[in-house]
Amino acid sequence: METQEELINPIQSEAIAKYVRRRGEDLKVAREALLRLDYSVLHEMAHKILGNCLTFGFGELHDIAADIQREAQARRQDGCERALGRLKAWLEEKSTPLP
C-alpha cells in the first residue's frame, strides 16, 4: 500500500512547499507587526490562513491560526507570542529551521 507522500504528485508537492514557504513569510511579517503591537495585521494573517490551510490538509495549522486570531482580537501580546511560537515550530517541522 502506498503512503500519503507517495500519493502526492510532484505538482501537489510543489504547491504544498510553496504554501509552507508563504507561511514562513507570514511569520516574519507577524513578528514585525507584534513588535509594533499591530494586532490587525496578525488578525488578518490568521484569517487568511484559516481560509485556506485545510485545503492542504493542515489541521494543526488551522488550530494555530485560530489561536493567533483569537489572541490578536483580544490584543494579548503574550498570547500572540506563544501562538507565533507554535507557528514557527510547525513551520520548522514542515520545512527547514527558521531564524
CYANA upper distance limits for C-alpha pairs under 8 A (distance plus 0.5 A):
  2 GLU  CA      6 GLU  CA      6.35
  2 GLU  CA      7 LEU  CA      7.15
  3 THR  CA      7 LEU  CA      7.00
  4 GLN  CA      8 ILE  CA      7.11
  8 ILE  CA     12 GLN  CA      6.48
  8 ILE  CA     13 SER  CA      6.69
  9 ASN  CA     13 SER  CA      6.62
 10 PRO  CA     14 GLU  CA      6.65
 11 ILE  CA     15 ALA  CA      6.74
 12 GLN  CA     16 ILE  CA      6.65
 13 SER  CA     17 ALA  CA      6.71
 14 GLU  CA     18 LYS  CA      6.55
 15 ALA  CA     19 TYR  CA      6.61
 16 ILE  CA     20 VAL  CA      6.73
 16 ILE  CA     56 PHE  CA      7.34
 17 ALA  CA     21 ARG  CA      6.69
 18 LYS  CA     22 ARG  CA      6.72
 19 TYR  CA     23 ARG  CA      6.92
 20 VAL  CA     24 GLY  CA      6.97
 20 VAL  CA     91 LEU  CA      7.42
 20 VAL  CA     94 LYS  CA      7.76
 20 VAL  CA     95 SER  CA      7.97
 21 ARG  CA     25 GLU  CA      7.04
 22 ARG  CA     26 ASP  CA      6.73
 23 ARG  CA     27 LEU  CA      6.69
 23 ARG  CA     91 LEU  CA      8.13
 24 GLY  CA     28 LYS  CA      7.07
 24 GLY  CA     88 LYS  CA      8.29
 24 GLY  CA     91 LEU  CA      7.29
 24 GLY  CA     98 LEU  CA      8.40
 25 GLU  CA     29 VAL  CA      6.95
 26 ASP  CA     30 ALA  CA      6.47
 26 ASP  CA     45 MET  CA      7.47
 27 LEU  CA     31 ARG  CA      6.60
 27 LEU  CA     84 LEU  CA      7.62
 27 LEU  CA     87 LEU  CA      7.92
 27 LEU  CA     88 LYS  CA      7.72
 28 LYS  CA     32 GLU  CA      6.90
 29 VAL  CA     33 ALA  CA      6.64
 30 ALA  CA     34 LEU  CA      6.57
 30 ALA  CA     41 VAL  CA      7.38
 30 ALA  CA     42 LEU  CA      6.15
 30 ALA  CA     45 MET  CA      8.13
 30 ALA  CA     84 LEU  CA      8.37
 31 ARG  CA     35 LEU  CA      6.88
 31 ARG  CA     84 LEU  CA      8.18
 32 GLU  CA     36 ARG  CA      7.18
 33 ALA  CA     37 LEU  CA      6.52
 33 ALA  CA     38 ASP  CA      5.47
 33 ALA  CA     39 TYR  CA      7.54
 33 ALA  CA     41 VAL  CA      6.86
 33 ALA  CA     42 LEU  CA      7.44
 34 LEU  CA     38 ASP  CA      6.25
 34 LEU  CA     39 TYR  CA      7.25
 34 LEU  CA     42 LEU  CA      7.99
 34 LEU  CA     77 GLN  CA      7.76
 34 LEU  CA     80 CYS  CA      8.23
 34 LEU  CA     81 GLU  CA      8.41
 37 LEU  CA     77 GLN  CA      7.91
 38 ASP  CA     42 LEU  CA      7.62
 39 TYR  CA     43 HIS  CA      6.59
 39 TYR  CA     72 ALA  CA      5.56
 39 TYR  CA     73 GLN  CA      7.50
 39 TYR  CA     75 ARG  CA      6.77
 40 SER  CA     44 GLU  CA      6.54
 40 SER  CA     72 ALA  CA      7.66
 40 SER  CA     73 GLN  CA      8.30
 41 VAL  CA     45 MET  CA      6.60
 42 LEU  CA     46 ALA  CA      6.64
 42 LEU  CA     68 ILE  CA      7.47
 42 LEU  CA     69 GLN  CA      7.31
 42 LEU  CA     72 ALA  CA      6.57
 43 HIS  CA     47 HIS  CA      6.59
 43 HIS  CA     68 ILE  CA      7.45
 43 HIS  CA     69 GLN  CA      5.23
 43 HIS  CA     70 ARG  CA      8.31
 43 HIS  CA     72 ALA  CA      6.01
 43 HIS  CA     73 GLN  CA      7.01
 44 GLU  CA     48 LYS  CA      6.75
 44 GLU  CA     69 GLN  CA      8.25
 45 MET  CA     49 ILE  CA      6.86
 46 ALA  CA     50 LEU  CA      6.58
 46 ALA  CA     65 ALA  CA      5.31
 46 ALA  CA     66 ALA  CA      7.24
 46 ALA  CA     68 ILE  CA      6.56
 46 ALA  CA     69 GLN  CA      5.78
 47 HIS  CA     51 GLY  CA      6.80
 47 HIS  CA     65 ALA  CA      7.78
 47 HIS  CA     66 ALA  CA      8.34
 47 HIS  CA     69 GLN  CA      7.18
 48 LYS  CA     52 ASN  CA      7.23
 49 ILE  CA     53 CYS  CA      6.06
 49 ILE  CA     61 LEU  CA      8.46
 49 ILE  CA     62 HIS  CA      7.68
 49 ILE  CA     65 ALA  CA      6.85
 50 LEU  CA     54 LEU  CA      8.09
 50 LEU  CA     62 HIS  CA      6.07
 50 LEU  CA     65 ALA  CA      6.57
 50 LEU  CA     66 ALA  CA      7.42
 52 ASN  CA     56 PHE  CA      7.97
 53 CYS  CA     57 GLY  CA      7.11
 53 CYS  CA     58 PHE  CA      5.91
 53 CYS  CA     59 GLY  CA      7.74
 53 CYS  CA     61 LEU  CA      7.16
 53 CYS  CA     62 HIS  CA      6.68
 54 LEU  CA     58 PHE  CA      5.71
 54 LEU  CA     59 GLY  CA      6.50
 54 LEU  CA     62 HIS  CA      7.41
 58 PHE  CA     62 HIS  CA      6.99
 59 GLY  CA     63 ASP  CA      7.08
 60 GLU  CA     64 ILE  CA      6.86
 61 LEU  CA     65 ALA  CA      6.54
 61 LEU  CA     87 LEU  CA      7.85
 61 LEU  CA     90 TRP  CA      7.88
 62 HIS  CA     66 ALA  CA      6.62
 63 ASP  CA     67 ASP  CA      6.82
 64 ILE  CA     68 ILE  CA      6.79
 64 ILE  CA     83 ALA  CA      6.81
 64 ILE  CA     86 ARG  CA      7.23
 64 ILE  CA     87 LEU  CA      6.91
 65 ALA  CA     69 GLN  CA      6.57
 65 ALA  CA     83 ALA  CA      8.37
 65 ALA  CA     87 LEU  CA      8.47
 66 ALA  CA     70 ARG  CA      6.57
 67 ASP  CA     71 GLU  CA      6.52
 67 ASP  CA     80 CYS  CA      8.39
 67 ASP  CA     83 ALA  CA      6.64
 68 ILE  CA     72 ALA  CA      6.44
 68 ILE  CA     79 GLY  CA      8.22
 68 ILE  CA     80 CYS  CA      6.22
 68 ILE  CA     83 ALA  CA      5.97
 68 ILE  CA     84 LEU  CA      7.52
 69 GLN  CA     73 GLN  CA      6.52
 70 ARG  CA     74 ALA  CA      6.78
 71 GLU  CA     75 ARG  CA      6.49
 71 GLU  CA     76 ARG  CA      5.88
 71 GLU  CA     77 GLN  CA      8.05
 71 GLU  CA     79 GLY  CA      6.02
 71 GLU  CA     80 CYS  CA      5.95
 72 ALA  CA     76 ARG  CA      6.73
 72 ALA  CA     77 GLN  CA      8.11
 72 ALA  CA     80 CYS  CA      6.76
 76 ARG  CA     80 CYS  CA      6.71
 77 GLN  CA     81 GLU  CA      6.67
 78 ASP  CA     82 ARG  CA      6.79
 79 GLY  CA     83 ALA  CA      6.67
 80 CYS  CA     84 LEU  CA      6.51
 81 GLU  CA     85 GLY  CA      6.62
 82 ARG  CA     86 ARG  CA      6.91
 83 ALA  CA     87 LEU  CA      6.84
 84 LEU  CA     88 LYS  CA      6.66
 85 GLY  CA     89 ALA  CA      6.75
 86 ARG  CA     90 TRP  CA      6.63
 87 LEU  CA     91 LEU  CA      6.63
 88 LYS  CA     92 GLU  CA      6.65
 88 LYS  CA     98 LEU  CA      7.70
 89 ALA  CA     93 GLU  CA      6.73
 90 TRP  CA     94 LYS  CA      6.86
 91 LEU  CA     95 SER  CA      6.39
 91 LEU  CA     96 THR  CA      8.24
 91 LEU  CA     97 PRO  CA      8.13
 91 LEU  CA     98 LEU  CA      8.26
 92 GLU  CA     96 THR  CA      5.98
 92 GLU  CA     97 PRO  CA      5.19
 92 GLU  CA     98 LEU  CA      6.88
 93 GLU  CA     97 PRO  CA      8.36
